[in-house]
Amino acid sequence: MLKKVSVFAWSNVSIRLFFALGLLLLFALNQGFAQEKKASLLSHINIGGDVSLKPEFDTAYNQRIVLAPSNVGLKQAVFYFDSTAIRSYNLTRFRVLDENSTDDVPWLIYPVKETSDRKKAKNQYILQAQSTEGTIYYEKVLLLTQFGIFNTVIAWFIYGFLFIGFFLVIFLYADFHIAKDKYQLETEISIRTQELSEQKSKYEEMLTNYLPKEEFEKLKETTKDKTQRYKMVTVLFSNILGFTKIAEQENAERLIDDLDRFFFQFDEAVERLHIEKIKTIGDSYICAGGIPQKNRTNPIEVVLAAFEMQLYMQTIKDQYERNNQKIWDLRMGIHTGPVFSNSTGNKKRLEIWGDTVNIASRMEASGEIGKVNITGMTYELVKDYFLCKYRGKMPVKYKGEIDMYFIEGFRPALSVEGFGIKPNRVFATRLALIRFDDLEEHVMNILEESLPRDLYYHNLKHTIDVTVQVELIGRGEGISDEELLLLKTAALFHDTGFIRTYKDHEEAGVLLAREILPSYDYLPEQIDAIAELIMVTKLPPKPKNLLQQIICDADLDYLGRVDFIPVSGNLFRELKEHQIIEDDINRWNEIQISFIEKHQYFTETAKRLRDVNKNIQLEAIRKLVEENS
């Protein structure tokens, strides 16, 4: 509705006239000048550049409204002032105010005003125009959408909530049915398990009626399933290619004999290198290292066995080719990783499964004839011992791409005459040093479980100390890796005899070493040398060579250590409880003083490391004797 307000400049008029005009102005602001309801300042509104809308007077709102369709956004609107009104009232300045506008909104000389950021479905505006005489006309206009509250922020929030709720209901409904099916399945399994348990109990009851108790328990143990997870196992797949086809054309009897010899050779290599034969399926041979006995050397041993068999296969192939005869081909694949194993107590029924087995099979299938194809995981564990050639990547489901390598041979420094065909003594020593870690773990477990608890000095800690010291002194004396292996092994076993006897424990330790070391591939001459090193630790020490001097110095290393006095006290306590010495600490200290005064380290390294401290400890124990006298 168009309204009119008169504005006058201040002049020298009477105060009464001023108040009268003020009252008239207030009345005009609240009521406006009487205008026809059809008259309007607004011609039309353009929305989105495409839709033009004209205002209409609405009796419900008692003002002009512009109703926009629901598919038209209200973020931008352009207001066009009516040209007829402009001419009729001589309008020269224009502006559009919204609900948040203040009176400082600038006037425009153009009868067009663009507004933006219209986020609500209901927007109130005030259109103002000023004539040349200074009179201001204004009109209220309401801009609406057809669906009003259904196009507000709150409405859209509710829509989103309902949308999410709809899918949540579907999810919960599906989850309910899954849980219901799972419950039914678990119930069925529970019932079946109960039935099997009852049948098993009846079966065992029948067996106890016919078998002695000991035989029955033994039978239960051998038929019990044992599933175990191994962290590091190296699996080998080998496949003989073309045997059936060649056997149809060539001398089948000779081929079968050679195939039997090939598998016999394979079995021999597998057994010698502590690898477990899993099974043979047709022309495939499957074996794994690091199972059932866990070890750290299985990647090297399995690759070594595979390389040996490829060389053996090449030898047979050369013989056939000299006679212009054909023979089968051999392809191998290897991967290292975790596996699951199941055994029923019968070694022949050992089974393995898991991703490692599947990947090893893929390695064989993607390999080449006459080559050993290994994965990047196995490569990282054997690269210091074998020459390997990178051959690309292979995609594996759920694993991504896996690197592949071919084994080319041994590293020159680790092979006979550097040819890379056969491993030399250096290779065997390095492999034995890795195998020593498995041996050390095994012996330490035996000592921890079986050593008497009244060994306060000759305990597990002493064995560890001597093992560390022989390596420290040995490195200082410049011994070879094989000599270091002998020393560390002797140090590991030198007190194991205490498990069986206190007196003459050195001899008992030698017997234990001769029982255990062959299973860790120690040569007979190496075991003899280790036995001599163990025996030379018997007091008083009488070493005859450098290695014996090193182990003697390591065994009495505590004489020159800062913890000499508490260690000496532990030895006194041990000897006293075994009734070897009297319960007299002063007498014991005097024995120690006499022993230290006469003792001399044999190696230059031990003298350099311990002689000074030994003299300091000698003075300290003398003071103890003087204080207790």
Backbone torsions as a table, in degrees:
resi	resn	phi	psi	omega
1	MET	NA	127.0	-174.7
2	LEU	-78.3	131.0	-179.0
3	LYS	-129.3	160.4	-171.4
4	LYS	-131.2	137.1	178.9
5	VAL	-132.0	129.9	177.5
6	SER	-93.6	136.6	-179.8
7	VAL	-125.4	126.9	179.7
8	PHE	-120.5	148.3	174.8
9	ALA	-76.4	155.6	178.3
10	TRP	-67.7	135.1	178.4
11	SER	-144.7	176.5	-179.0
12	ASN	-82.5	77.2	177.8
13	VAL	-113.2	167.7	-178.2
14	SER	-73.6	155.2	-178.6
15	ILE	-63.8	-33.7	179.4
16	ARG	-64.3	-46.4	178.4
17	LEU	-60.0	-35.8	179.5
18	PHE	-62.8	-47.3	-180.0
19	PHE	-66.4	-36.3	178.9
20	ALA	-63.8	-44.7	178.5
21	LEU	-66.2	-35.5	178.3
22	GLY	-62.4	-44.7	178.1
23	LEU	-62.1	-40.3	178.5
24	LEU	-62.8	-38.5	179.4
25	LEU	-65.3	-44.6	178.4
26	LEU	-61.3	-40.1	178.1
27	PHE	-63.2	-40.8	-178.9
28	ALA	-66.1	-39.0	-179.2
29	LEU	-64.5	-34.3	-177.7
30	ASN	-86.6	-32.3	-174.7
31	GLN	-111.1	-31.8	-178.0
32	GLY	77.6	164.7	176.4
33	PHE	-78.4	147.6	179.7
34	ALA	-67.8	119.3	177.4
35	GLN	-130.7	160.2	175.5
36	GLU	-68.1	141.4	-177.9
37	LYS	-65.4	-19.5	-179.6
38	LYS	-83.0	-18.6	179.9
39	ALA	-71.9	144.8	-176.8
40	SER	-153.9	145.5	171.9
41	LEU	-75.8	-25.9	-172.7
42	LEU	-92.3	127.7	175.2
43	SER	-84.8	-56.5	178.2
44	HIS	-165.7	169.5	177.3
45	ILE	-121.7	133.8	176.3
46	ASN	-105.1	124.9	-177.5
47	ILE	-118.5	127.4	176.7
48	GLY	68.7	9.7	178.1
49	GLY	80.6	-10.6	-175.5
50	ASP	-118.8	-30.1	-172.8
51	VAL	-104.6	125.0	178.3
52	SER	-112.5	124.6	-175.0
53	LEU	-123.5	137.9	178.8
54	LYS	-102.6	145.5	-179.8
55	PRO	-78.0	150.7	175.6
56	GLU	-134.7	145.4	179.8
57	PHE	-78.5	131.2	-178.4
58	ASP	-117.1	120.9	-177.1
59	THR	-68.4	-28.7	-179.6
60	ALA	-65.7	-41.5	178.7
61	TYR	-90.2	-14.2	-177.4
62	ASN	57.0	40.3	177.7
63	GLN	-165.2	173.8	-179.9
64	ARG	-82.1	140.7	178.3
65	ILE	-127.7	156.0	172.3
66	VAL	-123.1	117.6	-176.6
67	LEU	-101.1	114.8	-178.5
68	ALA	-96.3	146.6	176.1
69	PRO	-62.6	158.6	-176.6
70	SER	-69.3	-23.3	-177.3
71	ASN	-89.2	7.3	-179.2
72	VAL	-109.7	124.1	178.9
73	GLY	-73.8	151.8	-177.1
74	LEU	-109.7	16.4	-177.2
75	LYS	-68.0	-27.5	178.3
76	GLN	-132.5	136.6	178.2
77	ALA	-146.5	138.6	179.2
78	VAL	-114.2	121.2	-178.8
79	PHE	-94.6	128.4	177.9
80	TYR	-111.8	118.7	178.0
81	PHE	-73.5	146.0	-175.6
82	ASP	-70.8	127.4	-177.0
83	SER	-67.0	-32.7	178.8
84	THR	-63.8	-45.0	178.2
85	ALA	-63.9	-36.2	179.9
86	ILE	-61.4	-44.3	-179.0
87	ARG	-71.4	-40.1	-175.1
88	SER	-66.1	-37.7	-174.5
89	TYR	-109.5	9.6	-179.6
90	ASN	51.6	51.2	-177.9
91	LEU	-78.9	134.9	-176.7
92	THR	-125.6	-21.5	179.9
93	ARG	-130.3	148.3	-171.8
94	PHE	-142.2	151.9	170.3
95	ARG	-162.4	158.6	-179.1
96	VAL	-124.6	125.6	179.3
97	LEU	-110.9	142.2	173.4
98	ASP	-108.1	-168.8	-174.0
99	GLU	-65.8	-25.4	-175.8
100	ASN	-102.7	0.7	-176.0
101	SER	-75.2	151.5	173.7
102	THR	-108.8	176.4	-175.1
103	ASP	-74.7	-4.7	-178.7
104	ASP	-90.7	12.1	175.5
105	VAL	-63.9	129.9	-174.7
106	PRO	-68.8	150.0	174.0
107	TRP	-84.9	147.0	177.1
108	LEU	-116.2	151.1	178.5
109	ILE	-92.4	-7.4	179.4
110	TYR	-100.6	137.4	-177.2
111	PRO	-80.4	36.4	179.6
112	VAL	-135.0	131.6	-179.6
113	LYS	-136.2	127.1	179.2
114	GLU	-103.6	132.6	175.2
115	THR	-119.0	158.1	-178.1
116	SER	-141.9	176.1	177.9
117	ASP	60.6	42.3	176.2
118	ARG	-87.7	96.1	-173.1
119	LYS	-94.8	-18.9	-175.8
120	LYS	-91.4	159.0	176.3
121	ALA	-81.4	-13.8	179.8
122	LYS	-129.8	114.9	-174.7
123	ASN	-128.5	125.1	-178.9
124	GLN	-99.9	131.2	179.0
125	TYR	-128.2	154.4	171.4
126	ILE	-122.6	117.9	177.5
127	LEU	-92.6	130.2	179.5
128	GLN	-125.2	142.4	176.6
129	ALA	-141.6	142.8	-177.8
130	GLN	-118.9	134.7	-179.7
131	SER	-86.8	174.4	179.3
132	THR	-66.1	-25.4	179.1
133	GLU	-80.9	-6.3	-178.7
134	GLY	98.7	-1.3	179.9
135	THR	-75.4	135.8	179.7
136	ILE	-106.6	127.0	175.2
137	TYR	-109.1	141.1	177.8
138	TYR	-140.4	159.7	-178.7
139	GLU	-151.8	136.8	175.6
140	LYS	-89.7	134.4	179.0
141	VAL	-131.4	132.6	179.0
142	LEU	-108.2	123.7	-179.5
143	LEU	-103.3	119.3	-174.5
144	LEU	-125.5	159.9	166.1
145	THR	-105.0	160.0	-174.8
146	GLN	-64.3	-29.7	-174.6
147	PHE	-104.0	3.9	170.5
148	GLY	47.9	-113.1	-173.5
149	ILE	-64.8	-16.5	-179.9
150	PHE	-76.0	-5.9	-179.5
151	ASN	-119.9	26.9	179.8
152	THR	-98.0	170.3	178.7
153	VAL	-61.5	-42.4	179.4
154	ILE	-62.4	-40.6	179.6
155	ALA	-61.9	-44.7	-179.4
156	TRP	-67.6	-32.4	175.1
157	PHE	-63.1	-41.8	178.4
158	ILE	-65.2	-41.3	177.4
159	TYR	-57.4	-46.5	-179.6
160	GLY	-62.4	-41.1	179.0
161	PHE	-62.2	-43.4	178.8
162	LEU	-65.8	-37.5	179.3
163	PHE	-63.2	-47.7	179.1
164	ILE	-64.5	-41.1	179.5
165	GLY	-61.8	-37.1	179.3
166	PHE	-61.4	-48.7	-179.5
167	PHE	-70.0	-30.6	176.7
168	LEU	-65.4	-40.0	177.5
169	VAL	-62.7	-42.9	178.3
170	ILE	-61.7	-43.8	-179.3
171	PHE	-63.1	-45.7	-179.6
172	LEU	-64.6	-35.8	178.3
173	TYR	-64.8	-45.1	178.6
174	ALA	-65.4	-41.2	179.6
175	ASP	-63.5	-36.5	178.1
176	PHE	-62.8	-44.4	-179.8
177	HIS	-66.9	-37.4	177.3
178	ILE	-64.1	-45.1	179.1
179	ALA	-62.6	-38.1	179.2
180	LYS	-64.4	-46.5	178.7
181	ASP	-63.1	-39.7	179.5
182	LYS	-63.2	-42.6	179.4
183	TYR	-62.6	-43.5	179.2
184	GLN	-62.9	-40.4	179.4
185	LEU	-66.2	-44.1	179.1
186	GLU	-63.6	-37.9	177.2
187	THR	-63.0	-43.0	179.0
188	GLU	-63.6	-42.8	179.0
189	ILE	-63.5	-41.8	179.4
190	SER	-61.1	-41.8	179.0
191	ILE	-64.1	-46.1	-179.7
192	ARG	-63.6	-40.1	179.0
193	THR	-63.1	-41.7	178.1
194	GLN	-62.4	-41.1	178.6
195	GLU	-63.9	-43.7	178.6
196	LEU	-63.9	-39.6	179.0
197	SER	-63.0	-41.0	178.3
198	GLU	-65.6	-41.7	178.1
199	GLN	-64.1	-39.2	178.9
200	LYS	-64.0	-41.3	179.4
201	SER	-62.8	-41.9	177.8
202	LYS	-63.7	-40.1	-179.9
203	TYR	-64.4	-45.2	180.0
204	GLU	-65.5	-36.3	178.4
205	GLU	-64.1	-39.0	177.4
206	MET	-65.6	-40.9	-179.6
207	LEU	-64.6	-39.1	-179.4
208	THR	-64.4	-22.6	178.7
209	ASN	-77.5	-20.1	-175.3
210	TYR	-114.7	-17.5	-176.9
211	LEU	-117.7	147.1	171.8
212	PRO	-62.5	157.1	-175.3
213	LYS	-60.7	-41.4	-177.8
214	GLU	-64.7	-43.6	179.1
215	GLU	-67.0	-35.7	178.8
216	PHE	-64.8	-44.8	178.9
217	GLU	-63.9	-38.5	178.3
218	LYS	-64.8	-40.6	178.4
219	LEU	-64.7	-39.8	177.9
220	LYS	-62.8	-39.7	-177.6
221	GLU	-68.0	-40.2	-177.2
222	THR	-74.9	-21.2	-179.1
223	THR	-100.2	2.3	-177.7
224	LYS	-80.1	131.3	177.4
225	ASP	-72.6	135.7	179.2
226	LYS	-129.1	104.4	177.8
227	THR	-101.2	130.6	-176.2
228	GLN	-140.9	148.4	176.8
229	ARG	-104.3	130.7	177.1
230	TYR	-110.5	132.3	-176.0
231	LYS	-74.8	-36.7	-176.6
232	MET	-136.2	105.5	177.1
233	VAL	-130.8	138.4	177.7
234	THR	-105.9	118.7	-175.2
235	VAL	-105.1	134.0	179.1
236	LEU	-117.8	127.8	171.3
237	PHE	-112.4	128.3	173.3
238	SER	-126.9	146.7	-176.3
239	ASN	-137.1	128.3	176.5
240	ILE	-89.4	124.5	-173.7
241	LEU	-108.8	132.1	171.2
242	GLY	83.9	8.7	-176.3
243	PHE	-65.4	-47.1	-176.2
244	THR	-61.7	-43.1	-178.3
245	LYS	-66.3	-41.3	-179.3
246	ILE	-69.3	-38.0	-178.4
247	ALA	-62.6	-25.8	178.4
248	GLU	-74.6	-20.3	-174.8
249	GLN	-109.4	-32.2	-175.6
250	GLU	-101.8	-168.0	178.2
251	ASN	-72.9	96.6	-173.3
252	ALA	-63.6	-36.2	-177.0
253	GLU	-63.4	-43.5	179.3
254	ARG	-67.7	-39.6	179.1
255	LEU	-61.4	-41.8	179.8
256	ILE	-65.5	-41.2	177.8
257	ASP	-61.8	-43.5	179.7
258	ASP	-67.9	-34.2	177.4
259	LEU	-66.6	-40.0	176.6
260	ASP	-62.0	-42.8	178.6
261	ARG	-64.2	-36.7	179.0
262	PHE	-62.6	-47.9	179.6
263	PHE	-66.2	-34.8	176.6
264	PHE	-63.6	-42.6	177.6
265	GLN	-63.6	-40.0	178.1
266	PHE	-61.8	-46.7	179.2
267	ASP	-60.3	-39.7	-178.9
268	GLU	-65.2	-43.8	179.6
269	ALA	-65.7	-41.1	-179.9
270	VAL	-62.5	-45.2	-179.4
271	GLU	-67.6	-40.9	-178.8
272	ARG	-64.2	-33.2	-176.4
273	LEU	-99.5	19.0	174.2
274	HIS	61.0	37.8	178.5
275	ILE	-105.2	142.9	-178.0
276	GLU	-95.2	122.6	173.9
277	LYS	-76.0	123.0	-178.1
278	ILE	-87.0	-58.0	178.6
279	LYS	-173.6	165.5	170.6
280	THR	-118.1	131.3	178.5
281	ILE	-122.9	105.7	-177.9
282	GLY	62.3	-117.7	179.7
283	ASP	-97.5	11.0	-178.7
284	SER	-102.7	143.8	179.4
285	TYR	-125.2	123.3	-176.7
286	ILE	-121.0	129.6	176.9
287	CYS	-144.8	166.8	-176.5
288	ALA	-149.2	140.3	176.5
289	GLY	-103.1	151.4	-178.6
290	GLY	86.2	17.5	-178.1
291	ILE	-152.2	140.8	-6.3
292	PRO	-75.1	-16.2	177.3
293	GLN	-87.0	116.7	-178.7
294	LYS	-70.0	141.6	175.8
295	ASN	-155.9	166.6	-178.1
296	ARG	-93.3	-12.2	-172.2
297	THR	-96.4	0.2	-171.3
298	ASN	-60.9	-34.0	176.9
299	PRO	-61.9	-42.7	-179.6
300	ILE	-67.7	-42.4	-176.5
301	GLU	-67.2	-39.7	-179.8
302	VAL	-68.9	-43.1	176.7
303	VAL	-62.9	-39.4	178.2
304	LEU	-61.7	-44.0	178.4
305	ALA	-63.7	-42.4	179.8
306	ALA	-63.3	-43.3	-179.5
307	PHE	-65.9	-39.3	176.9
308	GLU	-60.6	-42.5	-177.7
309	MET	-70.5	-32.6	175.2
310	GLN	-66.0	-39.3	177.0
311	LEU	-66.0	-41.0	178.3
312	TYR	-64.5	-40.4	177.9
313	MET	-62.9	-38.9	179.5
314	GLN	-66.0	-35.1	177.4
315	THR	-63.2	-46.4	178.0
316	ILE	-63.0	-40.5	-178.6
317	LYS	-62.6	-40.6	178.6
318	ASP	-62.4	-39.3	178.8
319	GLN	-63.3	-42.4	179.8
320	TYR	-68.0	-39.7	-178.0
321	GLU	-67.2	-31.5	177.1
322	ARG	-64.6	-26.4	177.9
323	ASN	-100.5	14.2	-179.9
324	ASN	56.1	39.8	179.0
325	GLN	-116.6	154.6	-180.0
326	LYS	-96.3	152.8	177.0
327	ILE	-143.2	163.4	-177.6
328	TRP	-66.4	166.9	176.3
329	ASP	-111.0	161.3	-176.9
330	LEU	-127.6	134.0	178.9
331	ARG	-132.3	137.6	-174.3
332	MET	-133.9	145.8	175.9
333	GLY	-138.5	142.3	-174.8
334	ILE	-136.9	140.7	172.6
335	HIS	-145.8	148.2	-179.7
336	THR	-117.4	133.7	179.2
337	GLY	174.4	-171.6	-179.5
338	PRO	-77.8	147.0	176.1
339	VAL	-139.7	162.7	170.1
340	PHE	-105.8	142.5	-178.9
341	SER	-128.6	144.4	178.5
342	ASN	-130.8	130.3	179.7
343	SER	-137.3	143.3	177.6
344	THR	-102.4	17.3	-177.8
345	GLY	94.2	-14.0	176.9
346	ASN	-102.0	118.2	-173.7
347	LYS	-58.7	-31.2	-177.3
348	LYS	-70.6	-15.2	-177.2
349	ARG	-103.8	18.9	178.2
350	LEU	-67.1	130.7	178.9
351	GLU	-128.2	150.0	176.8
352	ILE	-131.9	151.4	176.7
353	TRP	-154.8	167.2	-179.0
354	GLY	131.7	177.6	-179.0
355	ASP	-60.2	-35.4	-178.8
356	THR	-60.0	-41.9	179.3
357	VAL	-65.1	-43.6	-179.4
358	ASN	-64.0	-41.3	-179.1
359	ILE	-68.2	-39.1	177.2
360	ALA	-60.8	-39.8	176.9
361	SER	-63.5	-40.6	177.3
362	ARG	-64.1	-36.4	178.6
363	MET	-62.5	-41.4	178.6
364	GLU	-66.1	-44.7	-177.2
365	ALA	-65.5	-31.2	-178.3
366	SER	-97.0	6.3	179.8
367	GLY	-81.7	-170.1	178.8
368	GLU	-125.2	155.8	-179.6
369	ILE	-62.2	133.8	178.2
370	GLY	79.2	8.6	-177.6
371	LYS	-122.7	152.6	172.2
372	VAL	-104.4	113.3	-175.8
373	ASN	-99.8	121.0	-177.8
374	ILE	-121.8	159.6	178.1
375	THR	-86.9	169.1	177.8
376	GLY	-61.5	-32.8	178.4
377	MET	-63.7	-47.4	178.0
378	THR	-65.3	-38.7	179.6
379	TYR	-56.7	-44.1	-179.0
380	GLU	-61.2	-26.6	-176.9
381	LEU	-91.3	-15.4	-176.3
382	VAL	-123.2	-1.1	-172.5
383	LYS	-63.8	-23.0	179.0
384	ASP	-79.2	-6.3	-176.0
385	TYR	-118.5	-25.7	-176.5
386	PHE	-126.3	147.8	171.0
387	LEU	-81.2	129.0	-176.4
388	CYS	-127.2	146.0	180.0
389	LYS	-117.1	123.0	179.4
390	TYR	-70.2	135.8	-176.5
391	ARG	-128.6	8.7	175.5
392	GLY	117.1	-167.4	-176.8
393	LYS	-117.7	155.7	176.4
394	MET	-130.9	127.5	178.4
395	PRO	-72.7	134.7	178.6
396	VAL	-127.7	131.9	-177.1
397	LYS	-58.3	131.5	179.6
398	TYR	67.9	-0.2	-179.0
399	LYS	-117.8	-11.9	-175.7
400	GLY	82.3	-148.1	-179.6
401	GLU	-98.0	135.9	-178.2
402	ILE	-114.8	132.6	177.4
403	ASP	-70.1	147.4	178.4
404	MET	-127.1	145.3	179.6
405	TYR	-137.5	149.1	170.4
406	PHE	-100.4	138.4	173.4
407	ILE	-79.5	120.1	-178.6
408	GLU	-95.7	-23.6	-178.4
409	GLY	152.0	-177.7	177.2
410	PHE	-76.4	155.5	173.4
411	ARG	-65.6	141.4	-175.2
412	PRO	-51.9	-42.5	-177.6
413	ALA	-67.5	-16.3	-177.5
414	LEU	-109.4	12.4	-177.3
415	SER	-124.6	157.7	179.4
416	VAL	-64.4	123.2	179.8
417	GLU	57.9	15.7	176.5
418	GLY	73.3	14.4	-177.3
419	PHE	-81.0	-16.6	179.7
420	GLY	79.0	12.9	-176.3
421	ILE	-98.6	-45.4	-178.2
422	LYS	-122.4	141.2	178.8
423	PRO	-72.8	144.9	178.6
424	ASN	-100.1	-171.3	-177.3
425	ARG	-66.5	-31.7	179.0
426	VAL	-64.3	-42.4	177.2
427	PHE	-59.8	-46.7	-178.7
428	ALA	-61.7	-37.8	-179.7
429	THR	-67.9	-43.8	179.7
430	ARG	-64.2	-38.5	176.7
431	LEU	-65.8	-38.3	179.5
432	ALA	-66.9	-33.7	178.2
433	LEU	-66.6	-35.2	174.4
434	ILE	-69.9	-40.9	179.8
435	ARG	-65.6	-26.2	178.6
436	PHE	-59.9	-33.3	178.5
437	ASP	-60.9	-39.0	176.2
438	ASP	-67.7	-41.5	178.0
439	LEU	-62.0	-44.5	-179.4
440	GLU	-60.6	-43.7	178.8
441	GLU	-61.7	-40.5	-179.7
442	HIS	-65.0	-47.5	-177.7
443	VAL	-68.7	-39.7	178.6
444	MET	-61.5	-38.0	177.2
445	ASN	-64.3	-39.9	178.0
446	ILE	-63.0	-46.2	-179.3
447	LEU	-63.1	-42.7	-178.1
448	GLU	-64.0	-35.8	-177.1
449	GLU	-85.2	-30.8	-167.1
450	SER	-112.9	-17.8	-179.9
451	LEU	-64.0	137.9	176.0
452	PRO	-59.4	146.8	-176.7
453	ARG	-76.0	-10.6	179.7
454	ASP	-93.8	18.4	174.0
455	LEU	-96.6	95.6	-176.1
456	TYR	-88.1	-19.7	177.6
457	TYR	-109.5	-51.8	-179.3
458	HIS	-82.6	59.4	-177.8
459	ASN	-109.3	-168.5	-177.9
460	LEU	-62.6	-37.6	-180.0
461	LYS	-61.8	-40.5	179.9
462	HIS	-63.5	-41.2	178.1
463	THR	-61.9	-42.0	178.3
464	ILE	-63.6	-43.2	-179.9
465	ASP	-59.8	-46.4	-178.0
466	VAL	-66.8	-38.9	178.4
467	THR	-62.4	-40.3	178.3
468	VAL	-68.5	-42.0	-175.9
469	GLN	-68.9	-36.5	179.0
470	VAL	-63.8	-35.1	177.3
471	GLU	-71.0	-41.3	-180.0
472	LEU	-63.2	-48.6	179.8
473	ILE	-69.8	-39.8	-179.8
474	GLY	-61.3	-43.1	176.7
475	ARG	-61.3	-40.2	179.3
476	GLY	-65.6	-29.9	179.7
477	GLU	-88.4	-3.7	174.7
478	GLY	73.6	35.5	179.8
479	ILE	-78.2	165.2	-178.9
480	SER	-80.3	169.3	179.1
481	ASP	-63.6	-38.8	-179.8
482	GLU	-67.7	-39.7	176.9
483	GLU	-64.5	-37.8	177.0
484	LEU	-63.9	-39.3	177.5
485	LEU	-60.0	-44.5	179.8
486	LEU	-63.1	-43.2	-179.1
487	LEU	-64.2	-46.8	-178.5
488	LYS	-64.4	-37.0	179.0
489	THR	-67.8	-42.2	178.2
490	ALA	-63.3	-42.0	178.3
491	ALA	-62.8	-36.5	179.9
492	LEU	-64.9	-35.8	-175.1
493	PHE	-98.5	-7.3	-167.1
494	HIS	-65.4	-21.6	177.5
495	ASP	-117.1	10.4	179.6
496	THR	-66.9	-22.5	-179.9
497	GLY	-63.0	-20.2	177.8
498	PHE	-62.3	-17.7	176.8
499	ILE	-63.2	-34.0	-175.0
500	ARG	-101.9	-34.6	-177.2
501	THR	-157.9	153.3	176.3
502	TYR	-88.8	-44.2	178.1
503	LYS	-80.1	137.9	-179.2
504	ASP	56.9	40.4	-179.5
505	HIS	-67.3	-22.7	179.4
506	GLU	-62.3	-44.1	178.8
507	GLU	-63.0	-39.9	178.6
508	ALA	-65.4	-36.2	177.3
509	GLY	-65.6	-37.1	177.1
510	VAL	-63.4	-41.7	179.1
511	LEU	-62.2	-42.6	177.8
512	LEU	-62.9	-40.8	179.2
513	ALA	-62.2	-41.5	-180.0
514	ARG	-68.6	-25.6	177.5
515	GLU	-77.2	-38.4	-170.4
516	ILE	-93.3	-39.7	-169.1
517	LEU	-63.8	-34.1	178.9
518	PRO	-57.7	-32.8	-179.8
519	SER	-72.6	-9.6	175.6
520	TYR	-108.9	21.5	171.5
521	ASP	66.0	30.2	171.2
522	TYR	-77.6	137.2	179.1
523	LEU	-75.0	155.0	-179.6
524	PRO	-55.8	-42.4	-179.6
525	GLU	-67.3	-30.8	176.4
526	GLN	-68.8	-40.4	179.2
527	ILE	-64.6	-39.0	177.4
528	ASP	-62.3	-43.1	179.5
529	ALA	-64.3	-38.5	178.2
530	ILE	-65.1	-40.1	178.3
531	ALA	-61.1	-41.8	178.3
532	GLU	-64.3	-39.1	179.0
533	LEU	-65.7	-36.9	177.7
534	ILE	-65.9	-44.2	-176.3
535	MET	-67.5	-29.1	-177.3
536	VAL	-71.9	-12.7	177.4
537	THR	-77.1	-5.4	178.1
538	LYS	-70.2	131.0	-177.5
539	LEU	-77.7	143.4	-4.7
540	PRO	-77.4	145.1	-176.8
541	PRO	-69.5	136.4	178.1
542	LYS	-137.0	71.9	-177.7
543	PRO	-70.7	147.4	-178.8
544	LYS	-113.4	-12.5	179.0
545	ASN	-146.5	178.4	-174.6
546	LEU	-62.1	-43.1	-178.3
547	LEU	-63.2	-39.8	178.2
548	GLN	-67.2	-37.0	176.4
549	GLN	-62.3	-41.1	-178.6
550	ILE	-63.0	-46.5	-177.0
551	ILE	-71.0	-30.9	175.8
552	CYS	-67.0	-43.1	177.3
553	ASP	-64.1	-39.5	-179.7
554	ALA	-67.4	-36.1	-177.7
555	ASP	-67.8	-31.2	179.3
556	LEU	-108.3	26.5	-178.7
557	ASP	-62.3	-28.1	-175.8
558	TYR	-63.1	-20.6	-178.8
559	LEU	-62.4	-27.0	-178.3
560	GLY	-110.9	19.7	-179.3
561	ARG	-101.9	158.7	-178.7
562	VAL	-68.9	-21.6	179.4
563	ASP	-94.8	25.0	-176.4
564	PHE	-57.0	-47.1	-173.5
565	ILE	-63.1	-48.9	177.2
566	PRO	-65.2	-34.3	177.9
567	VAL	-66.9	-41.4	177.3
568	SER	-61.7	-37.4	177.4
569	GLY	-64.1	-37.7	176.9
570	ASN	-65.2	-40.0	178.6
571	LEU	-65.5	-40.5	177.4
572	PHE	-60.8	-44.9	-179.6
573	ARG	-62.3	-42.0	-179.5
574	GLU	-64.9	-48.2	-178.6
575	LEU	-64.9	-35.3	179.7
576	LYS	-65.8	-44.5	-178.1
577	GLU	-69.4	-23.3	176.1
578	HIS	-93.6	10.2	174.8
579	GLN	57.4	39.2	177.4
580	ILE	-95.8	-30.5	176.3
581	ILE	-130.5	165.6	179.1
582	GLU	-77.9	160.2	178.6
583	ASP	-83.3	69.0	-178.4
584	ASP	-139.6	102.6	-175.3
585	ILE	-66.0	-34.6	178.8
586	ASN	-66.6	-41.5	177.8
587	ARG	-62.6	-39.9	178.4
588	TRP	-63.6	-42.3	178.9
589	ASN	-64.1	-36.7	177.4
590	GLU	-65.4	-38.4	176.6
591	ILE	-63.2	-41.7	179.2
592	GLN	-64.1	-41.7	178.6
593	ILE	-60.9	-45.7	180.0
594	SER	-62.5	-40.7	-178.8
595	PHE	-66.7	-43.3	-178.1
596	ILE	-67.3	-39.1	-179.5
597	GLU	-61.8	-34.8	-178.6
598	LYS	-87.1	-21.6	-173.2
599	HIS	-74.1	141.2	174.1
600	GLN	-135.5	131.8	172.8
601	TYR	-69.0	146.6	-174.5
602	PHE	-89.9	-39.5	-174.9
603	THR	-91.3	151.7	179.1
604	GLU	-65.2	-34.1	179.9
605	THR	-64.7	-45.2	179.1
606	ALA	-65.4	-39.5	177.8
607	LYS	-60.9	-42.5	-178.6
608	ARG	-67.3	-34.6	-175.8
609	LEU	-86.4	-33.0	-167.2
610	ARG	-120.8	-18.3	-173.5
611	ASP	-60.4	-43.6	-178.2
612	VAL	-63.1	-47.7	179.3
613	ASN	-64.2	-33.9	179.8
614	LYS	-62.7	-41.9	178.2
615	ASN	-65.3	-37.2	177.6
616	ILE	-64.0	-43.3	179.5
617	GLN	-66.1	-32.0	177.6
618	LEU	-63.2	-43.4	178.0
619	GLU	-65.8	-38.1	-179.8
620	ALA	-64.4	-40.8	-178.4
621	ILE	-74.0	-29.2	174.3
622	ARG	-63.6	-39.5	178.1
623	LYS	-64.3	-37.3	177.7
624	LEU	-62.5	-41.2	179.3
625	VAL	-63.9	-42.9	-179.8
626	GLU	-64.2	-39.9	-179.1
627	GLU	-67.3	-33.1	-177.7
628	ASN	-88.8	-5.2	-178.1
629	SER	-76.9	NA	NA
